[in-house]
Amino acid sequence: MKSSILALLKQHAFIVFVVLAVLISWLPWYTTGTGFLVFGPSIAGVIVIIMTSGKDGLRDMGQRALRWRVGFRWWAVALFFTGLILLFSIAINALLGYGFPSFAFLRQEWYLMPLVFLITIIGGPLGEEFGWRGFALPNLQRKWGPIVASIIIGIVWALWHLPLFFQPESIHAQIGLELLPVYVVGEITLSIIITWVYNKTGSSLLVGGIILHNADNFWATALLTNDTVTTVQSGVQSQLDMQLYILSTVVGVFVVLILAVATKWQLGFSEEGKAKVA
């Protein structure tokens, strides 16, 4: 009986992971609370890896999470690639006559950038990436290939955030359910970029997952909102530039299409099912 249950679990490991991630993260929401447990995906990923791969699986994920020797080029890509996409979108927005965002954080508190970057890792990527890229991506892309795997993860990733769309103080609430399809497309786009960097860094969960994910959050906040450390501490509501947000999503789609074609739809993933270091 135990062996048959384990075999069934391994066969449907991704579904089990998604269910656990949602149950854990949405717990405060469906118990009439207003919170959202961001560590749900990472907890779920670790649980499923233990149940399906045991110590070997945990050791492998730990090694990927500590893989930092990937070359300066890929550290630069992880840190700045999504920021450059946003800057390009801002330039297009300005050429269309809509001006520039406030750049409040970069103008007023630029000296806090390294500190804020480190702090935001805790509240975001560490809670998610041991699930999305620690467990889900390696398993899905071996079965479905990198593009399909990225799309699946992107959709689940976006919908996992659903409770935040009902929290008035969140950026997600500003986006609103009417723009949920745009948000889903944006998460798919980011998922594809992350898959590319993850594969090209030899499956580095650290650089291709945690750092890149955090950099995207950081640049989106710094470039698309009026947030500063001071305004956040004073409780001032974040204001997202919606037009620029939509435009950046469109630009991101074109970027990943170019990326997919340039890599022959493999995003750095080898035929043998192992990521190659460039």
C-alpha positions in Angstrom: 0.0 0.0 0.0 2.7 2.4 1.0 4.7 1.8 -2.2 1.6 2.3 -4.4 0.8 5.6 -2.7 4.4 6.7 -3.2 4.3 5.7 -6.9 1.0 7.7 -7.3 2.5 10.7 -5.6 5.5 10.6 -7.8 3.3 10.3 -10.9 1.3 13.4 -9.9 4.0 15.3 -8.0 3.4 18.6 -9.6 -0.3 18.6 -8.9 0.4 17.7 -5.2 2.9 20.6 -5.1 0.3 23.1 -6.5 -2.4 22.0 -4.1 0.0 22.2 -1.1 1.3 25.6 -2.2 -2.2 27.0 -2.5 -3.5 25.5 0.7 -0.5 26.8 2.7 -0.4 30.3 1.2 -4.1 30.9 1.1 -4.8 29.7 4.6 -5.4 33.1 6.2 -7.6 34.1 3.2 -10.0 31.2 3.3 -10.2 31.3 7.1 -11.7 34.9 6.8 -8.3 36.5 7.4 -6.6 39.0 5.2 -3.0 37.7 5.2 -1.1 35.7 2.6 1.7 33.2 3.4 4.3 33.8 0.8 6.4 30.8 1.9 3.8 28.4 0.7 5.5 27.4 -2.6 8.9 26.8 -1.0 7.4 24.8 1.9 5.4 22.7 -0.6 8.4 22.2 -2.9 10.5 20.9 0.0 7.7 18.6 1.2 7.2 17.1 -2.2 10.9 16.6 -2.8 11.3 14.8 0.5 8.3 12.5 -0.4 9.5 11.8 -3.9 13.3 12.0 -3.8 14.3 11.9 -0.2 17.7 13.1 1.0 19.2 13.0 -2.5 16.5 15.4 -3.8 17.1 17.8 -0.9 20.9 17.6 -1.4 20.5 18.4 -5.1 18.2 21.4 -4.4 20.6 22.6 -1.7 23.5 22.5 -4.2 21.6 24.4 -6.8 20.6 27.0 -4.2 24.3 27.6 -3.4 25.5 27.6 -7.0 27.0 31.0 -7.4 30.0 30.5 -9.7 28.2 31.1 -12.9 30.3 33.9 -14.4 30.0 37.7 -14.1 27.9 37.9 -17.3 25.0 35.8 -15.9 25.1 37.7 -12.6 24.7 40.8 -14.6 21.8 39.3 -16.6 20.1 38.2 -13.4 20.4 41.6 -11.8 19.7 43.9 -14.7 17.9 42.2 -17.6 14.3 42.8 -16.4 15.3 46.4 -15.3 16.5 47.1 -18.9 13.2 45.8 -20.3 11.4 48.3 -18.0 13.8 51.1 -19.0 13.1 50.4 -22.7 9.4 50.5 -21.9 9.8 53.8 -20.1 11.6 55.2 -23.2 8.8 54.1 -25.5 6.3 55.6 -23.1 8.1 58.9 -23.2 8.4 58.9 -27.0 4.6 58.4 -27.1 4.2 61.6 -25.1 3.3 60.2 -21.7 6.3 61.4 -19.9 8.4 59.6 -17.3 7.6 58.0 -14.0 8.6 59.7 -10.7 11.8 57.6 -10.1 11.2 58.6 -6.4 13.2 55.8 -4.9 16.2 56.2 -7.2 16.2 60.0 -6.8 15.7 60.2 -3.0 17.0 57.0 -1.5 19.5 55.5 -4.0 22.0 54.8 -1.2 19.5 52.3 0.2 19.3 50.2 -2.9 21.6 47.3 -1.7 19.9 47.1 1.6 16.4 47.1 0.2 17.4 44.5 -2.4 18.7 42.2 0.4 15.6 42.7 2.6 13.1 42.0 -0.2 14.7 38.6 -0.9 13.3 37.4 2.3 9.7 38.5 1.7 9.5 37.1 -1.8 11.9 34.8 -3.6 13.0 32.8 -0.6 9.3 32.0 0.1 8.7 30.9 -3.5 11.7 29.8 -5.5 12.4 26.5 -3.7 9.0 25.6 -5.1 8.8 27.2 -8.6 12.4 26.6 -9.7 13.6 24.3 -6.9 11.0 21.7 -7.6 8.6 22.5 -10.4 10.9 23.7 -13.2 13.4 20.8 -13.2 10.6 18.3 -13.2 8.3 19.9 -15.8 10.9 20.8 -18.4 12.3 17.3 -18.4 8.8 16.1 -19.3 7.4 19.0 -21.4 10.4 21.0 -22.5 11.4 24.5 -21.2 8.8 26.6 -23.1 5.7 24.6 -22.0 7.1 24.2 -18.5 7.6 27.9 -18.2 4.1 28.6 -19.4 2.6 26.2 -16.9 4.6 27.6 -14.0 3.8 31.2 -15.1 0.0 30.5 -15.1 0.1 28.7 -11.7 2.4 31.4 -10.3 0.1 34.2 -11.4 -3.1 32.5 -10.1 -1.3 31.7 -6.8 -1.3 35.5 -6.1 -5.1 35.7 -6.5 -5.8 36.5 -2.8 -3.7 39.7 -3.1 -6.1 41.0 -5.7 -8.7 41.3 -2.9 -6.4 43.2 -0.5 -7.0 46.9 -1.0 -3.5 48.0 0.0 -1.7 45.7 -2.5 -0.3 46.5 -5.9 -2.3 43.5 -7.2 -5.6 45.2 -6.2 -4.5 48.3 -8.2 -4.0 46.0 -11.2 -7.5 44.6 -10.6 -9.2 41.4 -11.8 -10.1 43.1 -15.1 -6.4 43.1 -15.9 -5.7 39.6 -14.5 -5.0 38.3 -18.0 -2.3 40.9 -18.4 -0.8 39.9 -15.1 -0.8 36.2 -16.1 1.0 37.1 -19.4 3.5 39.1 -17.4 4.2 36.2 -15.1 4.6 33.8 -18.0 7.0 36.2 -19.6 9.1 36.4 -16.4 8.9 32.6 -16.0 10.4 32.2 -19.5 13.2 34.6 -18.7 14.0 32.9 -15.4 14.0 29.5 -17.2 16.5 30.8 -19.7 18.9 32.1 -17.0 18.4 29.1 -14.8 19.4 26.7 -17.6 22.3 28.9 -18.8 23.8 29.0 -15.3 23.8 25.3 -14.9 20.6 25.1 -12.9 21.6 27.8 -10.4 18.5 28.2 -8.2 20.4 31.1 -6.6 21.2 33.2 -9.6 18.6 32.0 -12.1 15.8 31.8 -9.5 16.2 33.8 -6.3 18.3 36.7 -7.5 16.5 37.2 -10.9 13.1 37.0 -9.2 14.1 39.5 -6.6 15.7 41.8 -9.2 12.4 41.9 -11.1 10.4 42.8 -8.0 13.0 45.4 -7.1 13.1 47.2 -10.5 9.3 47.0 -10.9 8.9 48.7 -7.5 11.7 51.3 -8.2 10.6 52.2 -11.7 6.9 51.7 -11.9 5.7 53.0 -8.5 6.2 56.0 -6.3 7.4 53.9 -3.4 10.4 54.8 -1.2 11.4 53.4 2.1 10.0 56.5 3.8 6.6 56.3 2.1 6.2 52.6 2.8 7.1 53.2 6.5 4.5 56.0 6.7 1.8 53.8 5.2 1.3 55.8 2.0 -0.5 53.8 -0.6 1.7 52.7 -3.5 0.7 54.0 -6.9 1.4 51.8 -9.9 1.7 53.5 -13.3 -0.9 51.3 -15.1 -0.2 52.4 -18.6 3.5 51.8 -18.2 2.8 48.4 -16.5 0.7 47.3 -19.5 3.3 48.6 -22.0 6.2 46.8 -20.2 4.2 43.6 -20.3 3.8 44.0 -24.1 7.6 44.8 -24.5 8.4 41.7 -22.3 6.4 39.5 -24.6 8.4 40.6 -27.6 11.6 40.1 -25.7 10.8 36.5 -24.8 9.7 35.8 -28.3 13.1 36.9 -29.6 14.8 35.0 -26.8 12.8 31.8 -27.6 13.6 32.0 -31.4 17.3 32.8 -30.7 17.6 29.7 -28.5 15.6 27.6 -30.9 12.9 27.3 -28.2 15.2 25.5 -25.9 16.1 28.3 -23.5 19.5 26.7 -22.8 18.0 23.3 -22.1 19.9 20.3 -23.5 18.3 17.3 -25.2 19.7 15.1 -22.4 17.6 17.0 -19.9 20.5 18.7 -18.2 21.1 22.5 -18.3 24.2 23.6 -20.0 26.5 26.3 -18.7 27.4 28.9 -21.4 
